[in-house]
Amino acid sequence: MNLINLAQEIGIIPQKVAGTNGGEYAASCPRCGGKDRFRIWPNEKKKNCVGSYWCRQCEIRGDSIQFCIDFFGLDFKEAAEKANATIPTKHSFFNSRATIQHVFTPVEIKPPPTKWIEKASSVIAKAHEQIWQETEILDYLKQRGLPEEVVKKCKIGWIPKDIFYDRIDWGLEEIEGKKNKLWIPRGILIPGFDPPNSDENVAKLEDVVRAKVRRTEWKKGDKRGKYIIISGSMNGLSIIGNTDMEVMVVVESELDAYAVHHATKDFAFAVAVGSVQNNPDHATDYLAKTKKHLLISYDNDDDGTGKKLFEKWKMLYPHAKPYPTPIGKDIGEAIKQGFDIRSWLLKFNPVKERSRYDDDKLLIDRLYKLDEDDFYPPWCDAIAKYKQKIPMQAHTSPVLTNRLRYGLKKMLDFFDLVEREKATNTKTDNMNFEWSKSVSSLINWFEKNEKFLPMQAFNLSEYEKVTDAKRFYSRIKHDINSEPNKFRTQFLQNKLEKLKILVENAR
């Protein structure tokens, strides 16, 4: 069963649109519903099977095996059988990866109570006011890539001493056998918002859903962790930045996530897991599956704990790439040591890829704005051929091939050069410009021998064919009767010389 049959089985009807990779088919996406955005290449050979797919809207992609996993809900072994794939028995992930993917269930997100949001908002507001008096803390944050503008936008605060509240006052249930106090320790207060702060605006306190404190007095061996989650906070992972961006960077701490957001908000967003043990929730699971670039910037721990974070995400999302900082324990320490994380992450910036699509669309627009009647016959033929190869629907198709892009750009750039040259000549010496003696002689010859000129398609030279003789002569007459300029002189001399040789040789 090939990928077209599998697609039809789930209710979509692919239509062939190109011959790329043995045949390219388009259909609506079964995941996001995007019309004509889903592409299938049923004959493309992959490592273990034949066929691949990709949605240009939600970015879901994979081979025939992954298609069966995504849309039939099968585990790896079942998907491989349905896709008629051949998997070596020694394949280590045949059991392990499939089992993990099959068993893994994203965390169900539970928002905090309304009372909790009210109380947390008040605490965050006071802590945010307090931090502006703590020059040492502000300097510490700045060294780790969080200048004052980030502190302000993200409402980062300072808790000067341990605070205890009644859980009931925060809308939380009492815990049997406990003192039922909500503890907020001394340290840097890091709030989390939903939706995440993804633009230049200051975060809104009413959107707070999480709060965490980085204990400044924490030491190795402490029974309590360095980061304390405020009881009642929404579970799941912290998403920081604009999730429309193509690069997803997974880090451990929220402070590192804010630093990544500040440095790369124009092309990336960050996800803070908080702990290696935490699993993705439904939101982060969807983002991890659909983003093309998934970078796991785990901490460089001596005990190798950070690498376990990458191993887990790699098992869940095969396209994940390890991306720890080359210096320092984590992103914050790397920045403190002078490391430029923006340049470091720019290599995964998809702007170049997007601009290639945009450049191709621009080239296609320029092509279809050309009026063939405004050009000389050989160029008319060239324009017609490019329009035949690149239909208007190419706006929604893959980027042009390198050969097509190079030839089309070269032709369009030449036309632009001609237009600029015409404009320049018109503004300068064209007022007194006259045909040269050689061109005048050729014009006289043309006018005297017009009745002897071939009227059927003919080869003007070895490399230049005139398919529409009437249009070709019409263009020559138009230029003869128009005001002379440098470009017309070159064109007339070139064409008339070849035409004269052709006619005289035929006599």
KOLKOLLO-891134 format. One record per residue (C-alpha): residue number from 0; chain; x, z, y. Coordinates in steps of 0.1 Angstrom, whole numbers. Layout:
REM KOLKOLLO-891134
DRENTOR pos unit     X     Z     Y
DRENTOR NUM    A     X     Z     Y
...
REM end
This chain:
REM KOLKOLLO-891134
DRENTOR pos unit     X     Z     Y
DRENTOR   0    A     0     0     0
DRENTOR   1    A    16   -11    33
DRENTOR   2    A    12     5    67
DRENTOR   3    A   -15   -19    78
DRENTOR   4    A   -36    -9    47
DRENTOR   5    A   -30    28    55
DRENTOR   6    A   -41    23    91
DRENTOR   7    A   -73     5    80
DRENTOR   8    A   -79    34    57
DRENTOR   9    A   -82    59    86
DRENTOR  10    A  -104    35   105
DRENTOR  11    A   -82    16   129
DRENTOR  12    A   -79   -22   129
DRENTOR  13    A   -44   -35   139
DRENTOR  14    A   -41   -69   155
DRENTOR  15    A    -9   -89   154
DRENTOR  16    A     6   -93   189
DRENTOR  17    A    42  -103   183
DRENTOR  18    A    68  -112   157
DRENTOR  19    A    91   -83   164
DRENTOR  20    A   108   -68   133
DRENTOR  21    A    88   -90   110
DRENTOR  22    A    55   -86   128
DRENTOR  23    A    42   -62   154
DRENTOR  24    A     6   -50   154
DRENTOR  25    A   -14   -32   181
DRENTOR  26    A   -44    -8   178
DRENTOR  27    A   -59    22   194
DRENTOR  28    A   -40    55   187
DRENTOR  29    A   -57    77   161
DRENTOR  30    A   -40   107   177
DRENTOR  31    A   -47   104   215
DRENTOR  32    A   -72    75   215
DRENTOR  33    A   -50    53   238
DRENTOR  34    A   -64    18   238
DRENTOR  35    A   -39    -8   225
DRENTOR  36    A   -11    17   229
DRENTOR  37    A    -4    22   191
DRENTOR  38    A    22    -1   177
DRENTOR  39    A    28    -8   139
DRENTOR  40    A    57   -27   124
DRENTOR  41    A    46   -29    87
DRENTOR  42    A    76   -49    75
DRENTOR  43    A   104   -29    92
DRENTOR  44    A   127   -15    66
DRENTOR  45    A   134    22    70
DRENTOR  46    A   156    46    50
DRENTOR  47    A   131    55    23
DRENTOR  48    A   102    32    29
DRENTOR  49    A    89     1    47
DRENTOR  50    A    70     3    79
DRENTOR  51    A    71    22   112
DRENTOR  52    A    47    32   140
DRENTOR  53    A    48    44   176
DRENTOR  54    A    22    53   203
DRENTOR  55    A    34    45   238
DRENTOR  56    A    10    71   253
DRENTOR  57    A    14   103   232
DRENTOR  58    A    48    93   218
DRENTOR  59    A    39   101   182
DRENTOR  60    A    62    80   159
DRENTOR  61    A    77    78   124
DRENTOR  62    A    78    57    92
DRENTOR  63    A    51    51    66
DRENTOR  64    A    58    85    50
DRENTOR  65    A    54   103    83
DRENTOR  66    A    22    83    90
DRENTOR  67    A     6    98    58
DRENTOR  68    A    18   133    68
DRENTOR  69    A     4   129   103
DRENTOR  70    A   -30   113    96
DRENTOR  71    A   -38   121    60
DRENTOR  72    A   -26   158    61
DRENTOR  73    A    -4   153    30
DRENTOR  74    A    28   171    22
DRENTOR  75    A    61   152    20
DRENTOR  76    A    58   144   -18
DRENTOR  77    A    22   133   -16
DRENTOR  78    A    29   112    15
DRENTOR  79    A    59    95    -2
DRENTOR  80    A    37    86   -32
DRENTOR  81    A     9    72   -10
DRENTOR  82    A    34    51    10
DRENTOR  83    A    50    38   -22
DRENTOR  84    A    83    52   -10
DRENTOR  85    A   114    55   -31
DRENTOR  86    A   130    90   -27
DRENTOR  87    A   163    99   -45
DRENTOR  88    A   157   129   -67
DRENTOR  89    A   188   146   -52
DRENTOR  90    A   172   145   -18
DRENTOR  91    A   177   181    -7
DRENTOR  92    A   148   182    17
DRENTOR  93    A   123   166    -7
DRENTOR  94    A   111   201   -16
DRENTOR  95    A   125   223    12
DRENTOR  96    A   114   204    43
DRENTOR  97    A    81   193    29
DRENTOR  98    A    73   229    18
DRENTOR  99    A    82   243    52
DRENTOR 100    A    62   217    70
DRENTOR 101    A    33   221    46
DRENTOR 102    A    32   259    48
DRENTOR 103    A    39   263    85
DRENTOR 104    A     9   271   106
DRENTOR 105    A    13   273   144
DRENTOR 106    A     5   306   161
DRENTOR 107    A   -30   309   174
DRENTOR 108    A   -28   318   212
DRENTOR 109    A   -48   348   224
DRENTOR 110    A   -51   352   262
DRENTOR 111    A   -49   387   277
DRENTOR 112    A   -79   407   288
DRENTOR 113    A   -92   403   324
DRENTOR 114    A   -82   439   332
DRENTOR 115    A   -47   432   320
DRENTOR 116    A   -44   402   343
DRENTOR 117    A   -55   423   373
DRENTOR 118    A   -31   452   366
DRENTOR 119    A    -2   429   357
DRENTOR 120    A    -8   409   390
DRENTOR 121    A    -6   441   410
DRENTOR 122    A    26   452   392
DRENTOR 123    A    42   418   396
DRENTOR 124    A    34   417   433
DRENTOR 125    A    50   451   440
DRENTOR 126    A    81   443   418
DRENTOR 127    A    85   409   437
DRENTOR 128    A    85   427   470
DRENTOR 129    A   110   452   457
DRENTOR 130    A   135   426   444
DRENTOR 131    A   143   414   480
DRENTOR 132    A   159   448   486
DRENTOR 133    A   182   445   456
DRENTOR 134    A   211   423   467
DRENTOR 135    A   231   429   435
DRENTOR 136    A   201   418   413
DRENTOR 137    A   196   387   435
DRENTOR 138    A   233   379   433
DRENTOR 139    A   232   383   395
DRENTOR 140    A   203   359   392
DRENTOR 141    A   219   334   415
DRENTOR 142    A   251   334   394
DRENTOR 143    A   229   326   364
DRENTOR 144    A   213   295   380
DRENTOR 145    A   183   313   397
DRENTOR 146    A   187   312   435
DRENTOR 147    A   163   329   459
DRENTOR 148    A   140   299   460
DRENTOR 149    A   134   302   422
DRENTOR 150    A   129   339   425
DRENTOR 151    A   102   333   451
DRENTOR 152    A    84   305   434
DRENTOR 153    A    84   322   400
DRENTOR 154    A    75   357   413
DRENTOR 155    A   105   373   396
DRENTOR 156    A   106   410   404
DRENTOR 157    A   125   443   400
DRENTOR 158    A   112   475   384
DRENTOR 159    A   134   504   398
DRENTOR 160    A   123   529   372
DRENTOR 161    A   104   533   339
DRENTOR 162    A    66   532   345
DRENTOR 163    A    39   543   321
DRENTOR 164    A     2   533   323
DRENTOR 165    A   -29   541   301
DRENTOR 166    A   -36   512   278
DRENTOR 167    A   -73   516   283
DRENTOR 168    A   -69   510   321
DRENTOR 169    A   -53   476   312
DRENTOR 170    A   -82   466   289
DRENTOR 171    A   -62   473   257
DRENTOR 172    A   -74   492   227
DRENTOR 173    A   -59   525   217
DRENTOR 174    A   -35   526   189
DRENTOR 175    A   -42   554   163
DRENTOR 176    A   -13   579   161
DRENTOR 177    A     4   567   193
DRENTOR 178    A     6   581   228
DRENTOR 179    A   -14   550   240
DRENTOR 180    A     9   545   270
DRENTOR 181    A    19   511   282
DRENTOR 182    A    56   511   290
DRENTOR 183    A    72   490   317
DRENTOR 184    A   110   498   316
DRENTOR 185    A   134   496   345
DRENTOR 186    A   148   461   349
DRENTOR 187    A   141   425   360
DRENTOR 188    A   104   416   356
DRENTOR 189    A    99   380   344
DRENTOR 190    A    63   369   346
DRENTOR 191    A    48   339   328
DRENTOR 192    A    20   318   341
DRENTOR 193    A    -6   294   326
DRENTOR 194    A    -5   266   336
DRENTOR 195    A    33   269   340
DRENTOR 196    A    48   266   374
DRENTOR 197    A    58   229   373
DRENTOR 198    A    61   219   409
DRENTOR 199    A    73   231   443
DRENTOR 200    A    45   255   448
DRENTOR 201    A    48   293   444
DRENTOR 202    A    32   306   412
DRENTOR 203    A    -2   322   416
DRENTOR 204    A    -6   358   405
DRENTOR 205    A   -41   352   391
DRENTOR 206    A   -26   327   366
DRENTOR 207    A    -3   353   350
DRENTOR 208    A    -6   356   312
DRENTOR 209    A    27   371   302
DRENTOR 210    A    52   396   315
DRENTOR 211    A    86   406   302
DRENTOR 212    A   114   429   314
DRENTOR 213    A   151   423   310
DRENTOR 214    A   165   458   308
DRENTOR 215    A   196   461   329
DRENTOR 216    A   207   493   312
DRENTOR 217    A   205   478   277
DRENTOR 218    A   237   482   256
DRENTOR 219    A   246   470   222
DRENTOR 220    A   233   493   195
DRENTOR 221    A   203   503   216
DRENTOR 222    A   172   510   194
DRENTOR 223    A   150   491   219
DRENTOR 224    A   156   454   227
DRENTOR 225    A   172   439   257
DRENTOR 226    A   139   422   265
DRENTOR 227    A   106   442   264
DRENTOR 228    A    73   423   263
DRENTOR 229    A    47   441   283
DRENTOR 230    A    20   451   258
DRENTOR 231    A   -11   429   261
DRENTOR 232    A     8   398   271
DRENTOR 233    A    -4   365   257
DRENTOR 234    A    13   356   225
DRENTOR 235    A    31   323   218
DRENTOR 236    A    61   308   235
DRENTOR 237    A    67   305   273
DRENTOR 238    A    65   269   286
DRENTOR 239    A    82   265   320
DRENTOR 240    A    80   232   339
DRENTOR 241    A    61   200   338
DRENTOR 242    A    52   191   302
DRENTOR 243    A    48   154   312
DRENTOR 244    A    86   151   312
DRENTOR 245    A   102   135   282
DRENTOR 246    A   130   160   275
DRENTOR 247    A   120   193   260
DRENTOR 248    A   147   220   260
DRENTOR 249    A   142   250   238
DRENTOR 250    A   161   282   248
DRENTOR 251    A   159   318   238
DRENTOR 252    A   154   337   271
DRENTOR 253    A   129   331   299
DRENTOR 254    A   157   334   325
DRENTOR 255    A   176   305   308
DRENTOR 256    A   143   285   308
DRENTOR 257    A   138   291   345
DRENTOR 258    A   174   280   351
DRENTOR 259    A   168   248   331
DRENTOR 260    A   136   241   350
DRENTOR 261    A   153   246   384
DRENTOR 262    A   182   222   375
DRENTOR 263    A   162   195   357
DRENTOR 264    A   126   197   368
DRENTOR 265    A   126   159   376
DRENTOR 266    A   131   149   339
DRENTOR 267    A   129   180   316
DRENTOR 268    A   109   211   309
DRENTOR 269    A   119   243   290
DRENTOR 270    A   104   265   263
DRENTOR 271    A   116   301   258
DRENTOR 272    A   111   314   223
DRENTOR 273    A   120   350   232
DRENTOR 274    A   133   356   197
DRENTOR 275    A   147   335   168
DRENTOR 276    A   119   349   146
DRENTOR 277    A    91   336   168
DRENTOR 278    A    73   305   156
DRENTOR 279    A    58   277   178
DRENTOR 280    A    22   281   188
DRENTOR 281    A    -3   252   189
DRENTOR 282    A     8   241   224
DRENTOR 283    A    45   240   217
DRENTOR 284    A    40   225   183
DRENTOR 285    A    22   196   198
DRENTOR 286    A    48   191   225
DRENTOR 287    A    77   193   200
DRENTOR 288    A    60   166   178
DRENTOR 289    A    53   142   207
DRENTOR 290    A    84   145   229
DRENTOR 291    A   111   120   222
DRENTOR 292    A   140   143   231
DRENTOR 293    A   138   178   216
DRENTOR 294    A   170   197   224
DRENTOR 295    A   176   232   209
DRENTOR 296    A   200   250   231
DRENTOR 297    A   205   281   209
DRENTOR 298    A   228   310   219
DRENTOR 299    A   264   309   207
DRENTOR 300    A   261   343   189
DRENTOR 301    A   291   356   169
DRENTOR 302    A   268   364   139
DRENTOR 303    A   253   329   138
DRENTOR 304    A   218   340   147
DRENTOR 305    A   215   313   173
DRENTOR 306    A   221   286   147
DRENTOR 307    A   192   299   126
DRENTOR 308    A   169   290   156
DRENTOR 309    A   181   254   154
DRENTOR 310    A   178   253   116
DRENTOR 311    A   142   264   118
DRENTOR 312    A   132   239   144
DRENTOR 313    A   151   211   127
DRENTOR 314    A   131   218    95
DRENTOR 315    A    98   217   115
DRENTOR 316    A   108   188   137
DRENTOR 317    A   133   164   122
DRENTOR 318    A   141   147   155
DRENTOR 319    A   153   180   170
DRENTOR 320    A   190   180   181
DRENTOR 321    A   214   209   184
DRENTOR 322    A   225   213   220
DRENTOR 323    A   243   247   226
DRENTOR 324    A   264   250   258
DRENTOR 325    A   300   241   253
DRENTOR 326    A   311   273   271
DRENTOR 327    A   295   308   274
DRENTOR 328    A   271   325   251
DRENTOR 329    A   240   309   266
DRENTOR 330    A   229   287   296
DRENTOR 331    A   230   316   320
DRENTOR 332    A   266   325   311
DRENTOR 333    A   277   289   312
DRENTOR 334    A   263   285   348
DRENTOR 335    A   281   317   358
DRENTOR 336    A   314   301   346
DRENTOR 337    A   308   271   368
DRENTOR 338    A   292   248   341
DRENTOR 339    A   270   220   355
DRENTOR 340    A   239   221   332
DRENTOR 341    A   222   193   351
DRENTOR 342    A   250   168   344
DRENTOR 343    A   251   181   308
DRENTOR 344    A   215   174   302
DRENTOR 345    A   213   142   322
DRENTOR 346    A   225   122   292
DRENTOR 347    A   191   127   277
DRENTOR 348    A   173   118   309
DRENTOR 349    A   148    90   299
DRENTOR 350    A   147    77   335
DRENTOR 351    A   170    48   325
DRENTOR 352    A   146    39   296
DRENTOR 353    A   116    42   319
DRENTOR 354    A   133    21   346
DRENTOR 355    A   140    -6   320
DRENTOR 356    A   103    -8   313
DRENTOR 357    A    96    -8   350
DRENTOR 358    A   123   -34   357
DRENTOR 359    A   108   -57   330
DRENTOR 360    A    73   -53   345
DRENTOR 361    A    88   -62   379
DRENTOR 362    A   104   -93   365
DRENTOR 363    A    71  -103   349
DRENTOR 364    A    53   -98   382
DRENTOR 365    A    79  -119   400
DRENTOR 366    A    75  -146   374
DRENTOR 367    A    37  -148   377
DRENTOR 368    A    38  -149   415
DRENTOR 369    A    58  -182   414
DRENTOR 370    A    38  -213   421
DRENTOR 371    A    52  -241   400
DRENTOR 372    A    42  -267   426
DRENTOR 373    A    67  -252   450
DRENTOR 374    A    97  -259   428
DRENTOR 375    A   116  -289   417
DRENTOR 376    A   106  -304   383
DRENTOR 377    A   134  -290   362
DRENTOR 378    A   126  -255   375
DRENTOR 379    A    89  -261   370
DRENTOR 380    A    96  -267   333
DRENTOR 381    A   117  -235   331
DRENTOR 382    A    90  -214   348
DRENTOR 383    A    64  -228   324
DRENTOR 384    A    86  -220   294
DRENTOR 385    A    91  -184   305
DRENTOR 386    A    54  -180   311
DRENTOR 387    A    47  -193   276
DRENTOR 388    A    72  -169   261
DRENTOR 389    A    62  -139   283
DRENTOR 390    A    24  -137   286
DRENTOR 391    A     8  -114   311
DRENTOR 392    A     0   -90   283
DRENTOR 393    A    37   -83   281
DRENTOR 394    A    30   -55   306
DRENTOR 395    A    18   -34   276
DRENTOR 396    A    43   -47   251
DRENTOR 397    A    79   -35   244
DRENTOR 398    A   106   -42   268
DRENTOR 399    A   119   -78   269
DRENTOR 400    A   147   -89   246
DRENTOR 401    A   181   -89   262
DRENTOR 402    A   183  -127   260
DRENTOR 403    A   149  -132   277
DRENTOR 404    A   156  -105   303
DRENTOR 405    A   190  -120   312
DRENTOR 406    A   177  -156   315
DRENTOR 407    A   146  -146   335
DRENTOR 408    A   165  -124   359
DRENTOR 409    A   192  -151   364
DRENTOR 410    A   165  -177   373
DRENTOR 411    A   145  -154   396
DRENTOR 412    A   177  -142   414
DRENTOR 413    A   186  -178   420
DRENTOR 414    A   152  -185   435
DRENTOR 415    A   157  -154   458
DRENTOR 416    A   191  -167   468
DRENTOR 417    A   177  -201   477
DRENTOR 418    A   149  -185   498
DRENTOR 419    A   174  -163   517
DRENTOR 420    A   197  -193   522
DRENTOR 421    A   167  -213   536
DRENTOR 422    A   158  -185   559
DRENTOR 423    A   194  -182   571
DRENTOR 424    A   198  -219   577
DRENTOR 425    A   165  -220   596
DRENTOR 426    A   176  -192   619
DRENTOR 427    A   211  -206   626
DRENTOR 428    A   223  -242   627
DRENTOR 429    A   192  -260   612
DRENTOR 430    A   180  -270   646
DRENTOR 431    A   208  -296   649
DRENTOR 432    A   213  -302   611
DRENTOR 433    A   213  -338   600
DRENTOR 434    A   217  -356   567
DRENTOR 435    A   252  -365   559
DRENTOR 436    A   262  -402   556
DRENTOR 437    A   263  -400   518
DRENTOR 438    A   229  -384   515
DRENTOR 439    A   214  -409   541
DRENTOR 440    A   228  -437   520
DRENTOR 441    A   212  -423   488
DRENTOR 442    A   179  -418   507
DRENTOR 443    A   179  -455   517
DRENTOR 444    A   186  -465   482
DRENTOR 445    A   158  -444   469
DRENTOR 446    A   133  -459   493
DRENTOR 447    A   143  -495   486
DRENTOR 448    A   143  -490   448
DRENTOR 449    A   112  -468   444
DRENTOR 450    A    93  -495   425
DRENTOR 451    A   121  -498   399
DRENTOR 452    A   121  -460   391
DRENTOR 453    A   110  -449   356
DRENTOR 454    A    75  -434   356
DRENTOR 455    A    76  -419   321
DRENTOR 456    A    95  -388   310
DRENTOR 457    A   132  -394   310
DRENTOR 458    A   166  -377   308
DRENTOR 459    A   181  -374   342
DRENTOR 460    A   214  -363   326
DRENTOR 461    A   226  -350   292
DRENTOR 462    A   212  -315   300
DRENTOR 463    A   183  -322   324
DRENTOR 464    A   150  -337   313
DRENTOR 465    A   123  -348   337
DRENTOR 466    A    89  -344   320
DRENTOR 467    A    67  -352   350
DRENTOR 468    A    83  -382   369
DRENTOR 469    A    55  -383   394
DRENTOR 470    A    60  -347   404
DRENTOR 471    A    98  -352   405
DRENTOR 472    A    96  -381   429
DRENTOR 473    A    70  -363   450
DRENTOR 474    A    94  -334   454
DRENTOR 475    A   122  -357   465
DRENTOR 476    A    99  -374   491
DRENTOR 477    A    88  -340   503
DRENTOR 478    A   124  -330   510
DRENTOR 479    A   133  -363   526
DRENTOR 480    A   104  -359   550
DRENTOR 481    A   111  -322   557
DRENTOR 482    A   137  -308   581
DRENTOR 483    A   172  -311   566
DRENTOR 484    A   190  -279   555
DRENTOR 485    A   220  -270   534
DRENTOR 486    A   201  -265   502
DRENTOR 487    A   181  -297   504
DRENTOR 488    A   212  -317   511
DRENTOR 489    A   228  -303   479
DRENTOR 490    A   196  -310   459
DRENTOR 491    A   190  -345   471
DRENTOR 492    A   226  -356   467
DRENTOR 493    A   227  -342   432
DRENTOR 494    A   194  -356   420
DRENTOR 495    A   197  -390   438
DRENTOR 496    A   232  -396   425
DRENTOR 497    A   221  -390   389
DRENTOR 498    A   189  -411   394
DRENTOR 499    A   209  -440   409
DRENTOR 500    A   234  -440   380
DRENTOR 501    A   204  -439   355
DRENTOR 502    A   186  -469   372
DRENTOR 503    A   216  -490   377
DRENTOR 504    A   228  -485   341
DRENTOR 505    A   193  -496   328
DRENTOR 506    A   195  -529   346
REM end
